Every structure is written in structure tokens, then in C-alpha cells.
Amino acid sequence: MAQFNRTPANRSGFMKKDNRGRDYVEYKAADELRRLMTPNGKIYSRKRLGVSAREQRMIAQAIKRARYMALLPYTSATL
């Protein structure tokens, strides 16, 4: 029986690999992270993004770091 690779390589461009081969999400790539959020600033769910729990935690951590560094807004400016 053939084995299938469950995680496609470089899923949508936000997952990167470091020199040791480990996956990470770059918090400085604000444009890529903005696509993972709603227009109001909420983080999309795992089901909507189609990622694993580990990848979702990495995405959330990267978005929170980008918010802290003022690369992304906490909320939308149009209320």
C-alpha cells in the first residue's frame, strides 16, 4: 500500500524551514500573516485554514508577536 504525505510542502507560503529542517512561521512577514486573519483582526480557525494543531499554535504565536511589534493591528480601525 502506498503511503501518502499528509502535509504538503510549503503550505500557502506561511510555513518556512530553517537550516535544521524544522518548520516555523515568520512573524515579520506581515502580509502573509494578514491573510490568516479576518478583516476585524481575529485569527482564522484550524478548520478554515486547514492546518494541524501544531501549525495553528505556531501561526497564533507568530501573529501575536507581530501584533506586539506593531506589524499587525490588534483590531480593525473601522468600528
Biopython code that builds the backbone (N, CA, C, O; Angstrom):
import numpy as np
from Bio.PDB.StructureBuilder import StructureBuilder

atoms = [
    (1, "MET", "N", (0.834, -1.179, 0.000)),
    (1, "MET", "CA", (0.000, 0.000, 0.000)),
    (1, "MET", "C", (0.881, 1.245, 0.000)),
    (1, "MET", "O", (1.892, 1.296, 0.701)),
    (2, "ALA", "N", (0.506, 2.221, -0.766)),
    (2, "ALA", "CA", (1.292, 3.451, -0.884)),
    (2, "ALA", "C", (1.066, 4.346, 0.330)),
    (2, "ALA", "O", (-0.037, 4.415, 0.872)),
    (3, "GLN", "N", (2.111, 5.016, 0.737)),
    (3, "GLN", "CA", (1.990, 5.957, 1.847)),
    (3, "GLN", "C", (1.835, 7.363, 1.282)),
    (3, "GLN", "O", (2.456, 7.720, 0.282)),
    (4, "PHE", "N", (0.995, 8.150, 1.942)),
    (4, "PHE", "CA", (0.729, 9.495, 1.491)),
    (4, "PHE", "C", (1.333, 10.487, 2.452)),
    (4, "PHE", "O", (1.324, 10.279, 3.665)),
    (5, "ASN", "N", (1.852, 11.552, 1.915)),
    (5, "ASN", "CA", (2.390, 12.626, 2.727)),
    (5, "ASN", "C", (1.233, 13.541, 3.122)),
    (5, "ASN", "O", (0.600, 14.149, 2.259)),
    (6, "ARG", "N", (0.957, 13.641, 4.423)),
    (6, "ARG", "CA", (-0.205, 14.391, 4.885)),
    (6, "ARG", "C", (0.008, 15.895, 4.838)),
    (6, "ARG", "O", (-0.962, 16.644, 4.723)),
    (7, "THR", "N", (1.242, 16.354, 4.924)),
    (7, "THR", "CA", (1.494, 17.791, 4.925)),
    (7, "THR", "C", (2.172, 18.182, 3.619)),
    (7, "THR", "O", (3.300, 17.761, 3.365)),
    (8, "PRO", "N", (1.516, 18.968, 2.798)),
    (8, "PRO", "CA", (2.158, 19.399, 1.557)),
    (8, "PRO", "C", (3.322, 20.342, 1.829)),
    (8, "PRO", "O", (3.340, 21.047, 2.838)),
    (9, "ALA", "N", (4.269, 20.348, 0.942)),
    (9, "ALA", "CA", (5.457, 21.178, 1.116)),
    (9, "ALA", "C", (5.099, 22.653, 0.984)),
    (9, "ALA", "O", (4.448, 23.054, 0.020)),
    (10, "ASN", "N", (5.523, 23.451, 1.946)),
    (10, "ASN", "CA", (5.358, 24.902, 1.932)),
    (10, "ASN", "C", (3.895, 25.307, 1.745)),
    (10, "ASN", "O", (3.530, 25.941, 0.754)),
    (11, "ARG", "N", (3.085, 24.932, 2.703)),
    (11, "ARG", "CA", (1.639, 25.163, 2.649)),
    (11, "ARG", "C", (1.334, 26.648, 2.602)),
    (11, "ARG", "O", (1.536, 27.350, 3.593)),
    (12, "SER", "N", (0.862, 27.128, 1.492)),
    (12, "SER", "CA", (0.413, 28.506, 1.267)),
    (12, "SER", "C", (1.494, 29.555, 1.519)),
    (12, "SER", "O", (1.179, 30.744, 1.561)),
    (13, "GLY", "N", (2.722, 29.169, 1.685)),
    (13, "GLY", "CA", (3.783, 30.144, 1.805)),
    (13, "GLY", "C", (4.058, 30.649, 3.198)),
    (13, "GLY", "O", (5.050, 31.351, 3.391)),
    (14, "PHE", "N", (3.225, 30.329, 4.198)),
    (14, "PHE", "CA", (3.500, 30.861, 5.529)),
    (14, "PHE", "C", (4.356, 29.929, 6.361)),
    (14, "PHE", "O", (4.944, 30.377, 7.346)),
    (15, "MET", "N", (4.458, 28.655, 6.015)),
    (15, "MET", "CA", (5.335, 27.730, 6.724)),
    (15, "MET", "C", (6.702, 27.755, 6.049)),
    (15, "MET", "O", (6.805, 27.574, 4.835)),
    (16, "LYS", "N", (7.745, 27.980, 6.832)),
    (16, "LYS", "CA", (9.105, 28.018, 6.313)),
    (16, "LYS", "C", (9.935, 26.947, 7.013)),
    (16, "LYS", "O", (9.524, 26.407, 8.040)),
    (17, "LYS", "N", (11.082, 26.648, 6.463)),
    (17, "LYS", "CA", (12.008, 25.698, 7.088)),
    (17, "LYS", "C", (13.307, 26.409, 7.409)),
    (17, "LYS", "O", (13.817, 27.193, 6.608)),
    (18, "ASP", "N", (13.843, 26.124, 8.604)),
    (18, "ASP", "CA", (15.132, 26.708, 8.957)),
    (18, "ASP", "C", (16.249, 25.796, 8.467)),
    (18, "ASP", "O", (15.994, 24.798, 7.792)),
    (19, "ASN", "N", (17.482, 26.140, 8.806)),
    (19, "ASN", "CA", (18.619, 25.370, 8.293)),
    (19, "ASN", "C", (18.721, 23.977, 8.907)),
    (19, "ASN", "O", (19.442, 23.129, 8.382)),
    (20, "ARG", "N", (18.015, 23.725, 10.004)),
    (20, "ARG", "CA", (17.985, 22.389, 10.603)),
    (20, "ARG", "C", (16.832, 21.548, 10.076)),
    (20, "ARG", "O", (16.714, 20.375, 10.432)),
    (21, "GLY", "N", (15.977, 22.128, 9.231)),
    (21, "GLY", "CA", (14.861, 21.400, 8.665)),
    (21, "GLY", "C", (13.574, 21.504, 9.464)),
    (21, "GLY", "O", (12.592, 20.835, 9.141)),
    (22, "ARG", "N", (13.563, 22.334, 10.504)),
    (22, "ARG", "CA", (12.367, 22.492, 11.328)),
    (22, "ARG", "C", (11.439, 23.535, 10.712)),
    (22, "ARG", "O", (11.894, 24.510, 10.116)),
    (23, "ASP", "N", (10.131, 23.318, 10.865)),
    (23, "ASP", "CA", (9.136, 24.260, 10.362)),
    (23, "ASP", "C", (8.960, 25.409, 11.347)),
    (23, "ASP", "O", (9.060, 25.228, 12.561)),
    (24, "TYR", "N", (8.695, 26.596, 10.801)),
    (24, "TYR", "CA", (8.373, 27.759, 11.630)),
    (24, "TYR", "C", (7.567, 28.731, 10.802)),
    (24, "TYR", "O", (7.493, 28.612, 9.579)),
    (25, "VAL", "N", (6.956, 29.703, 11.482)),
    (25, "VAL", "CA", (6.185, 30.753, 10.821)),
    (25, "VAL", "C", (6.908, 32.061, 11.090)),
    (25, "VAL", "O", (7.174, 32.400, 12.244)),
    (26, "GLU", "N", (7.226, 32.791, 10.044)),
    (26, "GLU", "CA", (7.972, 34.045, 10.164)),
    (26, "GLU", "C", (7.029, 35.156, 10.609)),
    (26, "GLU", "O", (6.092, 35.494, 9.886)),
    (27, "TYR", "N", (7.263, 35.729, 11.789)),
    (27, "TYR", "CA", (6.372, 36.775, 12.303)),
    (27, "TYR", "C", (6.591, 38.103, 11.591)),
    (27, "TYR", "O", (5.742, 38.990, 11.678)),
    (28, "LYS", "N", (7.714, 38.261, 10.888)),
    (28, "LYS", "CA", (7.992, 39.524, 10.195)),
    (28, "LYS", "C", (7.299, 39.614, 8.837)),
    (28, "LYS", "O", (7.282, 40.682, 8.225)),
    (29, "ALA", "N", (6.729, 38.513, 8.359)),
    (29, "ALA", "CA", (6.012, 38.502, 7.082)),
    (29, "ALA", "C", (4.557, 38.898, 7.335)),
    (29, "ALA", "O", (3.664, 38.051, 7.342)),
    (30, "ALA", "N", (4.333, 40.189, 7.541)),
    (30, "ALA", "CA", (3.015, 40.686, 7.936)),
    (30, "ALA", "C", (1.965, 40.458, 6.858)),
    (30, "ALA", "O", (0.808, 40.188, 7.181)),
    (31, "ASP", "N", (2.338, 40.559, 5.590)),
    (31, "ASP", "CA", (1.366, 40.372, 4.518)),
    (31, "ASP", "C", (0.854, 38.933, 4.473)),
    (31, "ASP", "O", (-0.329, 38.701, 4.228)),
    (32, "GLU", "N", (1.742, 37.972, 4.709)),
    (32, "GLU", "CA", (1.325, 36.574, 4.735)),
    (32, "GLU", "C", (0.460, 36.289, 5.952)),
    (32, "GLU", "O", (-0.511, 35.539, 5.857)),
    (33, "LEU", "N", (0.799, 36.877, 7.093)),
    (33, "LEU", "CA", (0.013, 36.658, 8.305)),
    (33, "LEU", "C", (-1.345, 37.341, 8.228)),
    (33, "LEU", "O", (-2.313, 36.861, 8.819)),
    (34, "ARG", "N", (-1.427, 38.442, 7.515)),
    (34, "ARG", "CA", (-2.700, 39.169, 7.393)),
    (34, "ARG", "C", (-3.746, 38.319, 6.673)),
    (34, "ARG", "O", (-4.943, 38.467, 6.918)),
    (35, "ARG", "N", (-3.297, 37.430, 5.786)),
    (35, "ARG", "CA", (-4.236, 36.547, 5.086)),
    (35, "ARG", "C", (-4.808, 35.477, 6.004)),
    (35, "ARG", "O", (-5.805, 34.844, 5.659)),
    (36, "LEU", "N", (-4.197, 35.263, 7.164)),
    (36, "LEU", "CA", (-4.654, 34.250, 8.112)),
    (36, "LEU", "C", (-5.583, 34.836, 9.167)),
    (36, "LEU", "O", (-5.945, 34.157, 10.128)),
    (37, "MET", "N", (-5.973, 36.111, 8.985)),
    (37, "MET", "CA", (-6.826, 36.804, 9.940)),
    (37, "MET", "C", (-8.065, 37.341, 9.240)),
    (37, "MET", "O", (-8.065, 37.557, 8.028)),
    (38, "THR", "N", (-9.125, 37.554, 10.022)),
    (38, "THR", "CA", (-10.328, 38.181, 9.491)),
    (38, "THR", "C", (-10.060, 39.670, 9.314)),
    (38, "THR", "O", (-9.060, 40.173, 9.826)),
    (39, "PRO", "N", (-10.927, 40.388, 8.603)),
    (39, "PRO", "CA", (-10.741, 41.843, 8.476)),
    (39, "PRO", "C", (-10.807, 42.575, 9.823)),
    (39, "PRO", "O", (-10.255, 43.666, 9.964)),
    (40, "ASN", "N", (-11.478, 41.978, 10.804)),
    (40, "ASN", "CA", (-11.549, 42.590, 12.131)),
    (40, "ASN", "C", (-10.346, 42.260, 13.006)),
    (40, "ASN", "O", (-10.215, 42.825, 14.092)),
    (41, "GLY", "N", (-9.469, 41.370, 12.570)),
    (41, "GLY", "CA", (-8.261, 41.075, 13.314)),
    (41, "GLY", "C", (-8.265, 39.756, 14.056)),
    (41, "GLY", "O", (-7.307, 39.463, 14.771)),
    (42, "LYS", "N", (-9.305, 38.949, 13.915)),
    (42, "LYS", "CA", (-9.342, 37.646, 14.580)),
    (42, "LYS", "C", (-8.553, 36.626, 13.765)),
    (42, "LYS", "O", (-8.459, 36.732, 12.542)),
    (43, "ILE", "N", (-7.994, 35.651, 14.447)),
    (43, "ILE", "CA", (-7.240, 34.585, 13.789)),
    (43, "ILE", "C", (-8.234, 33.535, 13.300)),
    (43, "ILE", "O", (-9.109, 33.111, 14.056)),
    (44, "TYR", "N", (-8.106, 33.111, 12.037)),
    (44, "TYR", "CA", (-8.989, 32.091, 11.488)),
    (44, "TYR", "C", (-8.774, 30.766, 12.210)),
    (44, "TYR", "O", (-7.698, 30.513, 12.752)),
    (45, "SER", "N", (-9.802, 29.927, 12.213)),
    (45, "SER", "CA", (-9.757, 28.639, 12.899)),
    (45, "SER", "C", (-8.929, 27.625, 12.113)),
    (45, "SER", "O", (-8.591, 27.843, 10.949)),
    (46, "ARG", "N", (-8.614, 26.522, 12.767)),
    (46, "ARG", "CA", (-7.876, 25.441, 12.127)),
    (46, "ARG", "C", (-8.655, 24.866, 10.960)),
    (46, "ARG", "O", (-8.085, 24.545, 9.918)),
    (47, "LYS", "N", (-9.951, 24.739, 11.138)),
    (47, "LYS", "CA", (-10.788, 24.166, 10.084)),
    (47, "LYS", "C", (-10.783, 25.066, 8.851)),
    (47, "LYS", "O", (-10.738, 24.578, 7.721)),
    (48, "ARG", "N", (-10.829, 26.356, 9.067)),
    (48, "ARG", "CA", (-10.844, 27.311, 7.951)),
    (48, "ARG", "C", (-9.495, 27.326, 7.228)),
    (48, "ARG", "O", (-9.446, 27.396, 6.000)),
    (49, "LEU", "N", (-8.396, 27.259, 7.997)),
    (49, "LEU", "CA", (-7.062, 27.305, 7.396)),
    (49, "LEU", "C", (-6.607, 25.946, 6.878)),
    (49, "LEU", "O", (-5.776, 25.873, 5.973)),
    (50, "GLY", "N", (-7.148, 24.870, 7.448)),
    (50, "GLY", "CA", (-6.744, 23.534, 7.028)),
    (50, "GLY", "C", (-5.358, 23.159, 7.501)),
    (50, "GLY", "O", (-4.591, 22.550, 6.755)),
    (51, "VAL", "N", (-5.019, 23.519, 8.746)),
    (51, "VAL", "CA", (-3.706, 23.218, 9.294)),
    (51, "VAL", "C", (-3.847, 22.316, 10.510)),
    (51, "VAL", "O", (-4.944, 22.147, 11.042)),
    (52, "SER", "N", (-2.739, 21.739, 10.946)),
    (52, "SER", "CA", (-2.746, 20.887, 12.130)),
    (52, "SER", "C", (-2.735, 21.750, 13.391)),
    (52, "SER", "O", (-2.576, 22.968, 13.320)),
    (53, "ALA", "N", (-2.904, 21.109, 14.536)),
    (53, "ALA", "CA", (-2.929, 21.829, 15.805)),
    (53, "ALA", "C", (-1.572, 22.490, 16.070)),
    (53, "ALA", "O", (-1.515, 23.619, 16.557)),
    (54, "ARG", "N", (-0.506, 21.800, 15.756)),
    (54, "ARG", "CA", (0.842, 22.352, 15.955)),
    (54, "ARG", "C", (1.062, 23.580, 15.077)),
    (54, "ARG", "O", (1.596, 24.592, 15.531)),
    (55, "GLU", "N", (0.648, 23.482, 13.826)),
    (55, "GLU", "CA", (0.795, 24.611, 12.910)),
    (55, "GLU", "C", (-0.075, 25.782, 13.344)),
    (55, "GLU", "O", (0.329, 26.937, 13.208)),
    (56, "GLN", "N", (-1.285, 25.492, 13.873)),
    (56, "GLN", "CA", (-2.163, 26.562, 14.338)),
    (56, "GLN", "C", (-1.539, 27.301, 15.524)),
    (56, "GLN", "O", (-1.647, 28.524, 15.616)),
    (57, "ARG", "N", (-0.896, 26.574, 16.422)),
    (57, "ARG", "CA", (-0.218, 27.213, 17.556)),
    (57, "ARG", "C", (0.929, 28.091, 17.085)),
    (57, "ARG", "O", (1.142, 29.178, 17.622)),
    (58, "MET", "N", (1.668, 27.630, 16.086)),
    (58, "MET", "CA", (2.766, 28.428, 15.551)),
    (58, "MET", "C", (2.246, 29.680, 14.848)),
    (58, "MET", "O", (2.845, 30.749, 14.963)),
    (59, "ILE", "N", (1.137, 29.555, 14.124)),
    (59, "ILE", "CA", (0.526, 30.708, 13.453)),
    (59, "ILE", "C", (0.061, 31.725, 14.484)),
    (59, "ILE", "O", (0.316, 32.921, 14.340)),
    (60, "ALA", "N", (-0.623, 31.252, 15.529)),
    (60, "ALA", "CA", (-1.130, 32.158, 16.566)),
    (60, "ALA", "C", (0.018, 32.874, 17.265)),
    (60, "ALA", "O", (-0.076, 34.072, 17.535)),
    (61, "GLN", "N", (1.097, 32.160, 17.561)),
    (61, "GLN", "CA", (2.249, 32.776, 18.220)),
    (61, "GLN", "C", (2.897, 33.825, 17.321)),
    (61, "GLN", "O", (3.296, 34.886, 17.801)),
    (62, "ALA", "N", (3.007, 33.541, 16.022)),
    (62, "ALA", "CA", (3.606, 34.494, 15.096)),
    (62, "ALA", "C", (2.741, 35.743, 14.963)),
    (62, "ALA", "O", (3.265, 36.856, 14.907)),
    (63, "ILE", "N", (1.419, 35.568, 14.912)),
    (63, "ILE", "CA", (0.518, 36.726, 14.818)),
    (63, "ILE", "C", (0.613, 37.569, 16.078)),
    (63, "ILE", "O", (0.635, 38.798, 16.003)),
    (64, "LYS", "N", (0.668, 36.921, 17.235)),
    (64, "LYS", "CA", (0.776, 37.665, 18.491)),
    (64, "LYS", "C", (2.101, 38.413, 18.583)),
    (64, "LYS", "O", (2.142, 39.530, 19.099)),
    (65, "ARG", "N", (3.166, 37.824, 18.100)),
    (65, "ARG", "CA", (4.461, 38.512, 18.088)),
    (65, "ARG", "C", (4.429, 39.706, 17.142)),
    (65, "ARG", "O", (4.953, 40.774, 17.459)),
    (66, "ALA", "N", (3.810, 39.518, 15.979)),
    (66, "ALA", "CA", (3.715, 40.618, 15.002)),
    (66, "ALA", "C", (2.857, 41.751, 15.554)),
    (66, "ALA", "O", (3.139, 42.922, 15.300)),
    (67, "ARG", "N", (1.817, 41.415, 16.304)),
    (67, "ARG", "CA", (0.997, 42.457, 16.930)),
    (67, "ARG", "C", (1.808, 43.230, 17.959)),
    (67, "ARG", "O", (1.735, 44.458, 18.019)),
    (68, "TYR", "N", (2.581, 42.513, 18.768)),
    (68, "TYR", "CA", (3.382, 43.154, 19.800)),
    (68, "TYR", "C", (4.433, 44.080, 19.185)),
    (68, "TYR", "O", (4.741, 45.129, 19.751)),
    (69, "MET", "N", (4.978, 43.702, 18.041)),
    (69, "MET", "CA", (5.985, 44.510, 17.353)),
    (69, "MET", "C", (5.355, 45.583, 16.465)),
    (69, "MET", "O", (6.063, 46.287, 15.745)),
    (70, "ALA", "N", (4.023, 45.708, 16.514)),
    (70, "ALA", "CA", (3.253, 46.704, 15.768)),
    (70, "ALA", "C", (3.341, 46.495, 14.255)),
    (70, "ALA", "O", (3.271, 47.458, 13.491)),
    (71, "LEU", "N", (3.493, 45.245, 13.821)),
    (71, "LEU", "CA", (3.457, 44.925, 12.399)),
    (71, "LEU", "C", (2.039, 44.621, 11.951)),
    (71, "LEU", "O", (1.699, 44.785, 10.779)),
    (72, "LEU", "N", (1.208, 44.173, 12.899)),
    (72, "LEU", "CA", (-0.199, 43.876, 12.639)),
    (72, "LEU", "C", (-1.050, 44.593, 13.686)),
    (72, "LEU", "O", (-0.593, 44.798, 14.811)),
    (73, "PRO", "N", (-2.279, 44.977, 13.335)),
    (73, "PRO", "CA", (-3.146, 45.615, 14.320)),
    (73, "PRO", "C", (-3.800, 44.580, 15.234)),
    (73, "PRO", "O", (-3.982, 43.429, 14.837)),
    (74, "TYR", "N", (-4.154, 44.986, 16.459)),
    (74, "TYR", "CA", (-4.905, 44.113, 17.350)),
    (74, "TYR", "C", (-6.357, 44.029, 16.894)),
    (74, "TYR", "O", (-6.958, 42.956, 16.939)),
    (75, "THR", "N", (-6.918, 45.134, 16.462)),
    (75, "THR", "CA", (-8.291, 45.180, 15.937)),
    (75, "THR", "C", (-8.308, 46.027, 14.675)),
    (75, "THR", "O", (-7.316, 46.660, 14.315)),
    (76, "SER", "N", (-9.456, 46.022, 14.013)),
    (76, "SER", "CA", (-9.558, 46.863, 12.820)),
    (76, "SER", "C", (-9.786, 48.299, 13.227)),
    (76, "SER", "O", (-10.290, 48.570, 14.317)),
    (77, "ALA", "N", (-9.425, 49.204, 12.373)),
    (77, "ALA", "CA", (-9.592, 50.641, 12.678)),
    (77, "ALA", "C", (-10.985, 51.129, 12.315)),
    (77, "ALA", "O", (-11.349, 52.256, 12.653)),
    (78, "THR", "N", (-11.765, 50.311, 11.639)),
    (78, "THR", "CA", (-13.107, 50.714, 11.221)),
    (78, "THR", "C", (-14.150, 50.101, 12.132)),
    (78, "THR", "O", (-14.635, 48.999, 11.875)),
    (79, "LEU", "N", (-14.496, 50.807, 13.193)),
    (79, "LEU", "CA", (-15.531, 50.315, 14.114)),
    (79, "LEU", "C", (-16.772, 51.149, 13.992)),
    (79, "LEU", "O", (-17.758, 50.894, 14.684)),
]
sb = StructureBuilder()
sb.init_structure("model")
sb.init_model(0)
sb.init_chain("A")
sb.init_seg("    ")
for serial, (resi, resn, name, xyz) in enumerate(atoms, 1):
    if name == "N":
        sb.init_residue(resn, " ", resi, " ")
    sb.init_atom(name, np.array(xyz, "f"), 0.0, 1.0, " ", f" {name:<3s}", serial, name[0])
structure = sb.get_structure()
